[in-house]
Amino acid sequence: MFGKFFLQPFEHEFKKTFTNRKARADKNANKYTGFTLLELLVVLVILGVLAAAIAPRFLGRDEAARVTVAQANLRNIANILETYRLDNQQYPTTDQGLEALVNKPEGAKNWNSAGYLQKIPKDPWGNDYLYLSPGANGPYDLLSLGADGVEGGSDYAADISAEDL
């Protein structure tokens, strides 16, 4: 009762303010909302300029990254081949290949029952790594043929050898 008596003088002012706000909101509702075509075109031009300025810095790095991944894989396989040699007193033969790191070959004396690799990795270009034992200049040759998948080449198509790492 006290609240009704106390708020009654302000009730008229409250209704007046509320209806004015509602009228202003309705008036503003008739204005256009969203973006104009010109505003969208300006944004697209700005994005295009940014893409043209930034994209060349990143294009071409994917091949450099693939070379780095191939080098890291070759180092890992070389380390695993060393572990295999320590366990079995020899490297896998060319005939056994890298498959000897996944499945036990005949004649392996202390082959790790868990295997050395879960599966034989492919190089970043989807090709098999080449393994020869004995190698031309050491106990084995381990290499990736690079981006072109054939011997030789230059730049990103150059062969990547574990011997060179």
OpenMM code with the backbone's topology and positions (N, CA, C; nanometers):
from openmm import Vec3, app, unit

residues = "MET PHE GLY LYS PHE PHE LEU GLN PRO PHE GLU HIS GLU PHE LYS LYS THR PHE THR ASN ARG LYS ALA ARG ALA ASP LYS ASN ALA ASN LYS TYR THR GLY PHE THR LEU LEU GLU LEU LEU VAL VAL LEU VAL ILE LEU GLY VAL LEU ALA ALA ALA ILE ALA PRO ARG PHE LEU GLY ARG ASP GLU ALA ALA ARG VAL THR VAL ALA GLN ALA ASN LEU ARG ASN ILE ALA ASN ILE LEU GLU THR TYR ARG LEU ASP ASN GLN GLN TYR PRO THR THR ASP GLN GLY LEU GLU ALA LEU VAL ASN LYS PRO GLU GLY ALA LYS ASN TRP ASN SER ALA GLY TYR LEU GLN LYS ILE PRO LYS ASP PRO TRP GLY ASN ASP TYR LEU TYR LEU SER PRO GLY ALA ASN GLY PRO TYR ASP LEU LEU SER LEU GLY ALA ASP GLY VAL GLU GLY GLY SER ASP TYR ALA ALA ASP ILE SER ALA GLU ASP LEU".split()
positions = [
    Vec3(0.0819, -0.1181, 0.0000),
    Vec3(0.0000, 0.0000, 0.0000),
    Vec3(0.0864, 0.1246, 0.0000),
    Vec3(0.1889, 0.1222, 0.0841),
    Vec3(0.2790, 0.2360, 0.0888),
    Vec3(0.3489, 0.2547, -0.0460),
    Vec3(0.3918, 0.1395, -0.1100),
    Vec3(0.4611, 0.1455, -0.2384),
    Vec3(0.3737, 0.2051, -0.3463),
    Vec3(0.2450, 0.1669, -0.3490),
    Vec3(0.1538, 0.2178, -0.4505),
    Vec3(0.1345, 0.3680, -0.4319),
    Vec3(0.1189, 0.4083, -0.3067),
    Vec3(0.1011, 0.5496, -0.2766),
    Vec3(0.2277, 0.6282, -0.3099),
    Vec3(0.3431, 0.5702, -0.2798),
    Vec3(0.4712, 0.6373, -0.2996),
    Vec3(0.5064, 0.6476, -0.4482),
    Vec3(0.4768, 0.5424, -0.5295),
    Vec3(0.5156, 0.5402, -0.6699),
    Vec3(0.4142, 0.6059, -0.7628),
    Vec3(0.2927, 0.6298, -0.7126),
    Vec3(0.1867, 0.6831, -0.7972),
    Vec3(0.2238, 0.8157, -0.8638),
    Vec3(0.2885, 0.9095, -0.7982),
    Vec3(0.3226, 1.0352, -0.8657),
    Vec3(0.4209, 1.0146, -0.9823),
    Vec3(0.5019, 0.9116, -0.9758),
    Vec3(0.6023, 0.8889, -1.0795),
    Vec3(0.5507, 0.8021, -1.1934),
    Vec3(0.4355, 0.7404, -1.1753),
    Vec3(0.3820, 0.6474, -1.2738),
    Vec3(0.3595, 0.7154, -1.4085),
    Vec3(0.3030, 0.8336, -1.4073),
    Vec3(0.2761, 0.9052, -1.5308),
    Vec3(0.4071, 0.9374, -1.6046),
    Vec3(0.5097, 0.9819, -1.5307),
    Vec3(0.6394, 1.0155, -1.5906),
    Vec3(0.7053, 0.8897, -1.6491),
    Vec3(0.6925, 0.7768, -1.5802),
    Vec3(0.7484, 0.6503, -1.6284),
    Vec3(0.6838, 0.6085, -1.7593),
    Vec3(0.5516, 0.6127, -1.7671),
    Vec3(0.4809, 0.5753, -1.8899),
    Vec3(0.5188, 0.6663, -2.0055),
    Vec3(0.5331, 0.7967, -1.9758),
    Vec3(0.5687, 0.8926, -2.0786),
    Vec3(0.7086, 0.8622, -2.1355),
    Vec3(0.8039, 0.8349, -2.0493),
    Vec3(0.9405, 0.8025, -2.0914),
    Vec3(0.9431, 0.6723, -2.1697),
    Vec3(0.8714, 0.5737, -2.1223),
    Vec3(0.8697, 0.4441, -2.1880),
    Vec3(0.8106, 0.4534, -2.3285),
    Vec3(0.7003, 0.5259, -2.3427),
    Vec3(0.6373, 0.5380, -2.4749),
    Vec3(0.7247, 0.6194, -2.5684),
    Vec3(0.7985, 0.7201, -2.5188),
    Vec3(0.8909, 0.7967, -2.6043),
    Vec3(1.0037, 0.7077, -2.6554),
    Vec3(1.0557, 0.6219, -2.5703),
    Vec3(1.1624, 0.5303, -2.6122),
    Vec3(1.1110, 0.4331, -2.7179),
    Vec3(0.9899, 0.3849, -2.6949),
    Vec3(0.9326, 0.2908, -2.7903),
    Vec3(0.9097, 0.3587, -2.9249),
    Vec3(0.8643, 0.4818, -2.9230),
    Vec3(0.8414, 0.5557, -3.0475),
    Vec3(0.9721, 0.5788, -3.1199),
    Vec3(1.0799, 0.6119, -3.0449),
    Vec3(1.2111, 0.6313, -3.1082),
    Vec3(1.2630, 0.5002, -3.1662),
    Vec3(1.2418, 0.3911, -3.0975),
    Vec3(1.2861, 0.2605, -3.1476),
    Vec3(1.2115, 0.2242, -3.2750),
    Vec3(1.0825, 0.2507, -3.2785),
    Vec3(1.0045, 0.2219, -3.3984),
    Vec3(1.0491, 0.3100, -3.5140),
    Vec3(1.0806, 0.4358, -3.4837),
    Vec3(1.1270, 0.5282, -3.5873),
    Vec3(1.2589, 0.4802, -3.6462),
    Vec3(1.3524, 0.4338, -3.5611),
    Vec3(1.4821, 0.3854, -3.6071),
    Vec3(1.4705, 0.2518, -3.6799),
    Vec3(1.3640, 0.1771, -3.6546),
    Vec3(1.3471, 0.0469, -3.7191),
    Vec3(1.3241, 0.0621, -3.8683),
    Vec3(1.2779, 0.1760, -3.9115),
    Vec3(1.2530, 0.1979, -4.0529),
    Vec3(1.3811, 0.2274, -4.1302),
    Vec3(1.4893, 0.2599, -4.0613),
    Vec3(1.6162, 0.2851, -4.1284),
    Vec3(1.6740, 0.1534, -4.1787),
    Vec3(1.7572, 0.1633, -4.2819),
    Vec3(1.8190, 0.0440, -4.3388),
    Vec3(1.9205, -0.0138, -4.2418),
    Vec3(1.9255, -0.1466, -4.2354),
    Vec3(2.0261, -0.2138, -4.1534),
    Vec3(2.1132, -0.2981, -4.2440),
    Vec3(2.2362, -0.3257, -4.1992),
    Vec3(2.3280, -0.4061, -4.2786),
    Vec3(2.4291, -0.3181, -4.3501),
    Vec3(2.5007, -0.3763, -4.4472),
    Vec3(2.6055, -0.3066, -4.5188),
    Vec3(2.5612, -0.2766, -4.6615),
    Vec3(2.6099, -0.1663, -4.7124),
    Vec3(2.5802, -0.1340, -4.8513),
    Vec3(2.6769, -0.2092, -4.9410),
    Vec3(2.6460, -0.2142, -5.0675),
    Vec3(2.7339, -0.2808, -5.1643),
    Vec3(2.8695, -0.2128, -5.1686),
    Vec3(2.8712, -0.0821, -5.1605),
    Vec3(2.9965, -0.0077, -5.1628),
    Vec3(3.0843, -0.0442, -5.0436),
    Vec3(3.0253, -0.0540, -4.9257),
    Vec3(3.1022, -0.0924, -4.8077),
    Vec3(3.1603, -0.2329, -4.8225),
    Vec3(3.0819, -0.3254, -4.8766),
    Vec3(3.1320, -0.4615, -4.8985),
    Vec3(3.2452, -0.4623, -5.0001),
    Vec3(3.2343, -0.3852, -5.1056),
    Vec3(3.3409, -0.3786, -5.2066),
    Vec3(3.4692, -0.3205, -5.1489),
    Vec3(3.4572, -0.2194, -5.0644),
    Vec3(3.5753, -0.1609, -5.0008),
    Vec3(3.6452, -0.2647, -4.9142),
    Vec3(3.5689, -0.3401, -4.8369),
    Vec3(3.6273, -0.4445, -4.7517),
    Vec3(3.6954, -0.5511, -4.8374),
    Vec3(3.6313, -0.5921, -4.9470),
    Vec3(3.6919, -0.6923, -5.0351),
    Vec3(3.8213, -0.6421, -5.0972),
    Vec3(3.8266, -0.5159, -5.1357),
    Vec3(3.9490, -0.4591, -5.1921),
    Vec3(4.0596, -0.4581, -5.0876),
    Vec3(4.0271, -0.4200, -4.9665),
    Vec3(4.1274, -0.4191, -4.8590),
    Vec3(4.1791, -0.5595, -4.8333),
    Vec3(4.0909, -0.6587, -4.8273),
    Vec3(4.1344, -0.7976, -4.8071),
    Vec3(4.2204, -0.8454, -4.9234),
    Vec3(4.1857, -0.8074, -5.0443),
    Vec3(4.2650, -0.8457, -5.1610),
    Vec3(4.4046, -0.7873, -5.1564),
    Vec3(4.4161, -0.6608, -5.1170),
    Vec3(4.5471, -0.5963, -5.1056),
    Vec3(4.6304, -0.6651, -4.9986),
    Vec3(4.5689, -0.6957, -4.8853),
    Vec3(4.6413, -0.7660, -4.7785),
    Vec3(4.6875, -0.9044, -4.8244),
    Vec3(4.6007, -0.9769, -4.8924),
    Vec3(4.6378, -1.1099, -4.9407),
    Vec3(4.7516, -1.1006, -5.0419),
    Vec3(4.7474, -1.0028, -5.1292),
    Vec3(4.8535, -0.9873, -5.2295),
    Vec3(4.9865, -0.9506, -5.1654),
    Vec3(4.9817, -0.8783, -5.0549),
    Vec3(5.1051, -0.8385, -4.9874),
    Vec3(5.1628, -0.9506, -4.9024),
    Vec3(5.0780, -1.0321, -4.8429),
    Vec3(5.1240, -1.1333, -4.7476),
    Vec3(5.1462, -1.2693, -4.8128),
    Vec3(5.0651, -1.3080, -4.9079),
    Vec3(5.0708, -1.4424, -4.9660),
    Vec3(5.2069, -1.4807, -5.0215),
    Vec3(5.2780, -1.3937, -5.0930),
    Vec3(5.4086, -1.4361, -5.1471),
    Vec3(5.5092, -1.4774, -5.0407),
    Vec3(5.4933, -1.4252, -4.9211),
    Vec3(5.5856, -1.4629, -4.8135),
    Vec3(5.5675, -1.6076, -4.7701),
    Vec3(5.4465, -1.6589, -4.7853),
    Vec3(5.4170, -1.7937, -4.7379),
    Vec3(5.4152, -1.8965, -4.8495),
    Vec3(5.3936, -1.8552, -4.9721),
    Vec3(5.3926, -1.9500, -5.0830),
    Vec3(5.5344, -1.9989, -5.1079),
    Vec3(5.5503, -2.1227, -5.1381),
    Vec3(5.6826, -2.1779, -5.1624),
    Vec3(5.7469, -2.2355, -5.0380),
    Vec3(5.6974, -2.2012, -4.9238),
    Vec3(5.7551, -2.2550, -4.8002),
    Vec3(5.7101, -2.3973, -4.7747),
    Vec3(5.6057, -2.4410, -4.8409),
    Vec3(5.5598, -2.5773, -4.8179),
    Vec3(5.6633, -2.6777, -4.8679),
    Vec3(5.7308, -2.6477, -4.9787),
    Vec3(5.8353, -2.7385, -5.0278),
    Vec3(5.9556, -2.7388, -4.9339),
    Vec3(5.9912, -2.6238, -4.8810),
    Vec3(6.1016, -2.6182, -4.7840),
    Vec3(6.0658, -2.6975, -4.6589),
    Vec3(5.9410, -2.6897, -4.6173),
    Vec3(5.8963, -2.7656, -4.5001),
    Vec3(5.9012, -2.9151, -4.5286),
    Vec3(5.8662, -2.9549, -4.6499),
    Vec3(5.8713, -3.0972, -4.6845),
    Vec3(6.0148, -3.1487, -4.6815),
    Vec3(6.1081, -3.0687, -4.7275),
    Vec3(6.2498, -3.1086, -4.7215),
    Vec3(6.2912, -3.1271, -4.5766),
    Vec3(6.2502, -3.0370, -4.4903),
    Vec3(6.2834, -3.0469, -4.3476),
    Vec3(6.2236, -3.1721, -4.2855),
    Vec3(6.0996, -3.2044, -4.3214),
    Vec3(6.0350, -3.3260, -4.2694),
    Vec3(6.1091, -3.4499, -4.3195),
    Vec3(6.1479, -3.4506, -4.4469),
    Vec3(6.2218, -3.5649, -4.5011),
    Vec3(6.3546, -3.5827, -4.4279),
    Vec3(6.4243, -3.4737, -4.4000),
    Vec3(6.5509, -3.4817, -4.3270),
    Vec3(6.5299, -3.5377, -4.1863),
    Vec3(6.4256, -3.4911, -4.1199),
    Vec3(6.3966, -3.5416, -3.9847),
    Vec3(6.3620, -3.6901, -3.9890),
    Vec3(6.2814, -3.7314, -4.0872),
    Vec3(6.2475, -3.8739, -4.1000),
    Vec3(6.3712, -3.9579, -4.1263),
    Vec3(6.4607, -3.9086, -4.2118),
    Vec3(6.5836, -3.9840, -4.2414),
    Vec3(6.6695, -3.9984, -4.1157),
    Vec3(6.6786, -3.8918, -4.0365),
    Vec3(6.7541, -3.9003, -3.9098),
    Vec3(6.6915, -4.0048, -3.8163),
    Vec3(6.5600, -4.0039, -3.8063),
    Vec3(6.4913, -4.0999, -3.7185),
    Vec3(6.5129, -4.2427, -3.7664),
    Vec3(6.4984, -4.2661, -3.8957),
    Vec3(6.5185, -4.4013, -3.9495),
    Vec3(6.6630, -4.4432, -3.9302),
    Vec3(6.7586, -4.3511, -3.9487),
    Vec3(6.9005, -4.3836, -3.9272),
    Vec3(6.9251, -4.4233, -3.7821),
    Vec3(6.8639, -4.3535, -3.6879),
    Vec3(6.8781, -4.3892, -3.5453),
    Vec3(6.8175, -4.5259, -3.5173),
    Vec3(6.7036, -4.5541, -3.5793),
    Vec3(6.6391, -4.6841, -3.5594),
    Vec3(6.7233, -4.7950, -3.6217),
    Vec3(6.7850, -4.7674, -3.7367),
    Vec3(6.8752, -4.8658, -3.7972),
    Vec3(6.9945, -4.8955, -3.7064),
    Vec3(7.0441, -4.7930, -3.6370),
    Vec3(7.1531, -4.8144, -3.5411),
    Vec3(7.1075, -4.9046, -3.4278),
    Vec3(6.9873, -4.8825, -3.3773),
    Vec3(6.9323, -4.9669, -3.2709),
    Vec3(6.9177, -5.1104, -3.3197),
    Vec3(6.8694, -5.1264, -3.4418),
    Vec3(6.8570, -5.2600, -3.5020),
    Vec3(6.9945, -5.3271, -3.5082),
    Vec3(7.0966, -5.2509, -3.5519),
    Vec3(7.2318, -5.3073, -3.5619),
    Vec3(7.2858, -5.3477, -3.4256),
    Vec3(7.2596, -5.2667, -3.3236),
    Vec3(7.3066, -5.3011, -3.1894),
    Vec3(7.2404, -5.4285, -3.1387),
    Vec3(7.1126, -5.4479, -3.1720),
    Vec3(7.0413, -5.5683, -3.1283),
    Vec3(7.0817, -5.6914, -3.2086),
    Vec3(7.1072, -5.6745, -3.3383),
    Vec3(7.1247, -5.7895, -3.4284),
    Vec3(7.2652, -5.8015, -3.4888),
    Vec3(7.3576, -5.7177, -3.4469),
    Vec3(7.4969, -5.7178, -3.4920),
    Vec3(7.5145, -5.6912, -3.6416),
    Vec3(7.4111, -5.6491, -3.7100),
    Vec3(7.4220, -5.6114, -3.8512),
    Vec3(7.3004, -5.5281, -3.8904),
    Vec3(7.3170, -5.4548, -3.9996),
    Vec3(7.2035, -5.3794, -4.0536),
    Vec3(7.1184, -5.4739, -4.1368),
    Vec3(6.9925, -5.4381, -4.1597),
    Vec3(6.9118, -5.5212, -4.2505),
    Vec3(6.9757, -5.5217, -4.3902),
    Vec3(6.9604, -5.6309, -4.4596),
    Vec3(7.0124, -5.6372, -4.5961),
    Vec3(6.9211, -5.5573, -4.6883),
    Vec3(6.9690, -5.5355, -4.8105),
    Vec3(6.8862, -5.4653, -4.9095),
    Vec3(6.7583, -5.5423, -4.9349),
    Vec3(6.7692, -5.6762, -4.9406),
    Vec3(6.6498, -5.7580, -4.9638),
    Vec3(6.5495, -5.7454, -4.8490),
    Vec3(6.5999, -5.7402, -4.7267),
    Vec3(6.5102, -5.7241, -4.6117),
    Vec3(6.4517, -5.5829, -4.6089),
    Vec3(6.5324, -5.4869, -4.6461),
    Vec3(6.4884, -5.3485, -4.6544),
    Vec3(6.4412, -5.2925, -4.5206),
    Vec3(6.3708, -5.1836, -4.5285),
    Vec3(6.3183, -5.1197, -4.4078),
    Vec3(6.2051, -5.2008, -4.3454),
    Vec3(6.1525, -5.2958, -4.4203),
    Vec3(6.0489, -5.3855, -4.3678),
    Vec3(6.1011, -5.4619, -4.2460),
    Vec3(6.2341, -5.4806, -4.2363),
    Vec3(6.2944, -5.5495, -4.1220),
    Vec3(6.2759, -5.4712, -3.9923),
    Vec3(6.2424, -5.3431, -4.0028),
    Vec3(6.2179, -5.2623, -3.8836),
    Vec3(6.0742, -5.2772, -3.8335),
    Vec3(5.9884, -5.3336, -3.9189),
    Vec3(5.8477, -5.3512, -3.8834),
    Vec3(5.8172, -5.4971, -3.8499),
    Vec3(5.8650, -5.5874, -3.9343),
    Vec3(5.8414, -5.7314, -3.9162),
    Vec3(5.9749, -5.8030, -3.9036),
    Vec3(5.9792, -5.9054, -3.8181),
    Vec3(6.1041, -5.9781, -3.7923),
    Vec3(6.1485, -6.0528, -3.9174),
    Vec3(6.2690, -6.0227, -3.9636),
    Vec3(6.3215, -6.0959, -4.0798),
    Vec3(6.3864, -6.2274, -4.0360),
    Vec3(6.4054, -6.3144, -4.1312),
    Vec3(6.4757, -6.4402, -4.0998),
    Vec3(6.6197, -6.4084, -4.0631),
    Vec3(6.6683, -6.4771, -3.9634),
    Vec3(6.8076, -6.4612, -3.9232),
    Vec3(6.8312, -6.3492, -3.8231),
    Vec3(6.7299, -6.2753, -3.7845),
    Vec3(6.7481, -6.1697, -3.6846),
    Vec3(6.7602, -6.2346, -3.5473),
    Vec3(6.8725, -6.2103, -3.4787),
    Vec3(6.9022, -6.2799, -3.3537),
    Vec3(6.8238, -6.2230, -3.2349),
    Vec3(6.8330, -6.0956, -3.2145),
    Vec3(6.7704, -6.0331, -3.0980),
    Vec3(6.6711, -5.9260, -3.1404),
    Vec3(6.5898, -5.9610, -3.2385),
    Vec3(6.4940, -5.8635, -3.2914),
    Vec3(6.3982, -5.8229, -3.1807),
    Vec3(6.3741, -5.6942, -3.1680),
    Vec3(6.2840, -5.6413, -3.0656),
    Vec3(6.1422, -5.6907, -3.0936),
    Vec3(6.0826, -5.7602, -2.9970),
    Vec3(5.9502, -5.8193, -3.0190),
    Vec3(5.8417, -5.7134, -3.0442),
    Vec3(5.8634, -5.5909, -2.9989),
    Vec3(5.7675, -5.4829, -3.0242),
    Vec3(5.7910, -5.4183, -3.1598),
    Vec3(5.8987, -5.4594, -3.2261),
    Vec3(5.9334, -5.3975, -3.3538),
    Vec3(6.0081, -5.2677, -3.3305),
    Vec3(6.0579, -5.2124, -3.4364),
    Vec3(6.1315, -5.0872, -3.4280),
    Vec3(6.0482, -4.9704, -3.4815),
    Vec3(5.9601, -5.0013, -3.5733),
    Vec3(5.8670, -4.9034, -3.6305),
    Vec3(5.7281, -4.9668, -3.6374),
    Vec3(5.6247, -4.8859, -3.6248),
    Vec3(5.4881, -4.9358, -3.6428),
    Vec3(5.4608, -4.9638, -3.7899),
    Vec3(5.5074, -4.8726, -3.8750),
    Vec3(5.4954, -4.8911, -4.0198),
    Vec3(5.6070, -4.8124, -4.0859),
    Vec3(5.6369, -4.8495, -4.2066),
    Vec3(5.7423, -4.7803, -4.2794),
    Vec3(5.6872, -4.6467, -4.3289),
    Vec3(5.7516, -4.5375, -4.2917),
    Vec3(5.6999, -4.4080, -4.3355),
    Vec3(5.7290, -4.3829, -4.4835),
    Vec3(5.6493, -4.2984, -4.5424),
    Vec3(5.6733, -4.2506, -4.6787),
    Vec3(5.7353, -4.1124, -4.6654),
    Vec3(5.8070, -4.0713, -4.7695),
    Vec3(5.8610, -3.9362, -4.7650),
    Vec3(5.7466, -3.8362, -4.7825),
    Vec3(5.7710, -3.7085, -4.7578),
    Vec3(5.6625, -3.6102, -4.7638),
    Vec3(5.5941, -3.5975, -4.9001),
    Vec3(5.6535, -3.6530, -5.0039),
    Vec3(5.5944, -3.6482, -5.1373),
    Vec3(5.5204, -3.7773, -5.1691),
    Vec3(5.5114, -3.8678, -5.0708),
    Vec3(5.4364, -3.9919, -5.0877),
    Vec3(5.5159, -4.1060, -5.1473),
    Vec3(5.6464, -4.0907, -5.1603),
    Vec3(5.7328, -4.1958, -5.2162),
    Vec3(5.8007, -4.2747, -5.1041),
    Vec3(5.8440, -4.3954, -5.1367),
    Vec3(5.9176, -4.4762, -5.0396),
    Vec3(6.0591, -4.4216, -5.0234),
    Vec3(6.1126, -4.4357, -4.9021),
    Vec3(6.2543, -4.4065, -4.8805),
    Vec3(6.3334, -4.5224, -4.9398),
    Vec3(6.4475, -4.4927, -5.0004),
    Vec3(6.5317, -4.5969, -5.0587),
    Vec3(6.6356, -4.6414, -4.9567),
    Vec3(6.6534, -4.7720, -4.9473),
    Vec3(6.7492, -4.8294, -4.8530),
    Vec3(6.8321, -4.9330, -4.9258),
    Vec3(6.9639, -4.9192, -4.9188),
    Vec3(7.0571, -5.0160, -4.9766),
    Vec3(7.1616, -5.0503, -4.8721),
    Vec3(7.1892, -5.1784, -4.8544),
    Vec3(7.2918, -5.2215, -4.7601),
    Vec3(7.3668, -5.3397, -4.8199),
    Vec3(7.4947, -5.3307, -4.8349),
    Vec3(7.5834, -5.2202, -4.7977),
    Vec3(7.5668, -5.1022, -4.8936),
    Vec3(7.6014, -4.9844, -4.8440),
    Vec3(7.5876, -4.8626, -4.9226),
    Vec3(7.7123, -4.8333, -5.0037),
    Vec3(7.7060, -4.7311, -5.0855),
    Vec3(7.8186, -4.6917, -5.1701),
    Vec3(7.9346, -4.6376, -5.0867),
    Vec3(7.9045, -4.5644, -4.9798),
    Vec3(8.0104, -4.5023, -4.9003),
    Vec3(8.0016, -4.5365, -4.7520),
    Vec3(7.9260, -4.6386, -4.7176),
    Vec3(7.9121, -4.6740, -4.5772),
    Vec3(7.8343, -4.8027, -4.5626),
    Vec3(7.7907, -4.8323, -4.4399),
    Vec3(7.7202, -4.9584, -4.4171),
    Vec3(7.5842, -4.9636, -4.4874),
    Vec3(7.5248, -4.8474, -4.5136),
    Vec3(7.3966, -4.8441, -4.5852),
    Vec3(7.3784, -4.7073, -4.6492),
    Vec3(7.2914, -4.7021, -4.7475),
    Vec3(7.2454, -4.5763, -4.8074),
    Vec3(7.0967, -4.5645, -4.7775),
    Vec3(7.0580, -4.4497, -4.7284),
    Vec3(6.9175, -4.4218, -4.6983),
    Vec3(6.8870, -4.2847, -4.7560),
    Vec3(6.7897, -4.2788, -4.8482),
    Vec3(6.7620, -4.1505, -4.9104),
    Vec3(6.6184, -4.1361, -4.9583),
    Vec3(6.5824, -4.0098, -4.9790),
    Vec3(6.4562, -3.9723, -5.0425),
    Vec3(6.4934, -3.9109, -5.1765),
    Vec3(6.4139, -3.9377, -5.2778),
    Vec3(6.4436, -3.8851, -5.4108),
    Vec3(6.3918, -3.7426, -5.4306),
    Vec3(6.3397, -3.6813, -5.3282),
    Vec3(6.2970, -3.5427, -5.3372),
    Vec3(6.1607, -3.5264, -5.4008),
    Vec3(6.1304, -3.4019, -5.4371),
    Vec3(5.9971, -3.3668, -5.4864),
    Vec3(5.9626, -3.4351, -5.6179),
    Vec3(6.0616, -3.4583, -5.7044),
    Vec3(6.0306, -3.5169, -5.8362),
    Vec3(6.0256, -3.6691, -5.8342),
    Vec3(6.0771, -3.7331, -5.7288),
    Vec3(6.0703, -3.8791, -5.7174),
    Vec3(6.1653, -3.9542, -5.8089),
    Vec3(6.2606, -3.8857, -5.8713),
    Vec3(6.3609, -3.9518, -5.9558),
    Vec3(6.4999, -3.9100, -5.9089),
    Vec3(6.5986, -3.9931, -5.9413),
    Vec3(6.7353, -3.9644, -5.8985),
    Vec3(6.7848, -3.8347, -5.9574),
    Vec3(6.8692, -3.7666, -5.8780),
    Vec3(6.9245, -3.6394, -5.9222),
    Vec3(6.8280, -3.5264, -5.8913),
    Vec3(6.8434, -3.4192, -5.9635),
    Vec3(6.7560, -3.3042, -5.9447),
    Vec3(6.8253, -3.1931, -5.8694),
    Vec3(6.7598, -3.0806, -5.8652),
    Vec3(6.8151, -2.9659, -5.7945),
    Vec3(6.7045, -2.8997, -5.7139),
    Vec3(6.7452, -2.8126, -5.6267),
    Vec3(6.6537, -2.7415, -5.5365),
    Vec3(6.5682, -2.8418, -5.4584),
    Vec3(6.4360, -2.8300, -5.4677),
    Vec3(6.3478, -2.9181, -5.3915),
    Vec3(6.3365, -3.0571, -5.4539),
    Vec3(6.3811, -3.0712, -5.5771),
    Vec3(6.3774, -3.2010, -5.6434),
    Vec3(6.5060, -3.2802, -5.6178),
    Vec3(6.6006, -3.2209, -5.5458),
    Vec3(6.7276, -3.2884, -5.5196),
    Vec3(6.7073, -3.4058, -5.4240),
    Vec3(6.7928, -3.5079, -5.4396),
    Vec3(6.7880, -3.6228, -5.3497),
    Vec3(6.8347, -3.5795, -5.2103),
    Vec3(6.7751, -3.6383, -5.1097),
    Vec3(6.8090, -3.6087, -4.9703),
    Vec3(6.8617, -3.7391, -4.9099),
    Vec3(6.9849, -3.7374, -4.8664),
    Vec3(7.0480, -3.8587, -4.8150),
    Vec3(7.0751, -3.8459, -4.6653),
    Vec3(7.0600, -3.9581, -4.5952),
    Vec3(7.0896, -3.9599, -4.4514),
    Vec3(7.2401, -3.9353, -4.4285),
    Vec3(7.3189, -3.9703, -4.5267),
    Vec3(7.4638, -3.9510, -4.5176),
    Vec3(7.5002, -3.8026, -4.5114),
    Vec3(7.4194, -3.7181, -4.5731),
    Vec3(7.4481, -3.5743, -4.5797),
    Vec3(7.3989, -3.4972, -4.4575),
    Vec3(7.3255, -3.5610, -4.3699),
    Vec3(7.2675, -3.4886, -4.2560),
    Vec3(7.3675, -3.4726, -4.1435),
] * unit.nanometer
topology = app.Topology()
chain = topology.addChain("A")
for resn in residues:
    res = topology.addResidue(resn, chain)
    for name in ("N", "CA", "C"):
        topology.addAtom(name, app.Element.getBySymbol(name[0]), res)
